[in-house]
């Protein structure tokens, strides 16, 4: 968004791209935190005013208008837990006043399991219990305000209480954000060490056996209330290594002729497995038209691509593949 301008995109740009997403049969959009943050170009990390929508993006009225036009979920970072009242009332504000339809909570295991004393690393069991109680109360509060609210937890534990209703002793989330699926399937991030990394390893063109049994397990587990991301914006934004899917498919070889044909075939396999799994699939912006530029939080202004031009041009086959599968 904001292509052709020296500044970042804004909420007007987001509204204009909704028509593209509707043609794509997308039924929800995840936004990173829109709270006021330092400067006017960023992904919302390090926000400072949790009840103020970033003014350079258009402010609260424009944000409310965007949410009324499209189903929106938003990401909440765990550092807001420093004041649990703010965390709960801020989420309630977004649901009641801003018409947000749901939330993805970052790194919930840091809240309910991994609390430690900084000076010596001792585990703080009482803080973990507090975190569990807090998440349970948080989800119950939001369901009281909006029974149909969507609640997704980015959680790396295998704890089944994450997706149990709070009335049954669970934390009340509907689904878990499953990064393991990404590490099994694409795995182009430096964080993917020890995972199968099927797509990444296939792109290397070597003769080593690929660990498809792990992918089979990951696909089977999509039945358990999962949200899967073929390409993770966390990894794309913060880790070393990630590139666009169609680029990883052929190990960064120039995308023309037979090489592009192979890249598209692998791309179709990757997203076919994702979209047709039992999980709820989420794709990273631009993937639906075969975007090629790496897109990270600290240099995205110089990596933006014209998504509409790609959709109507070289990325048209990928767009229709996505559209046909989703519809």
Buried (B, 14 or more C-beta within 10 A) or exposed (E): BBEEEEEBBBBBBBBEBBEBBEEBEBEBBBBBBBBBBEEEBBBBBEBEEBBBBBEBBBBBEBBBBBBEBBBBBBBBBBEBBEEBEBBBBBBBBBBEEBBBBBBBBBBBBBBBBBBEEEEEEEEEEEBBEBBBEBBBBBBBBBBEEBEEBBBBBBBBBEBEBBBBBBEEEBBBBBBBBBBBBBBBBBBBBEBBEEBBBBBBBBBEEEEEEBBEEBBEEBBEBBEBBBBBBBBBBBBBBBBEBBBBBBBBBBBEBEBEEEBBEBBBEBBBBBBEBBBEBEBBBBBBBBBBBBBBBBBBBEEBBEBBBBBBEBBEEBBEEBBEBBBEBBE
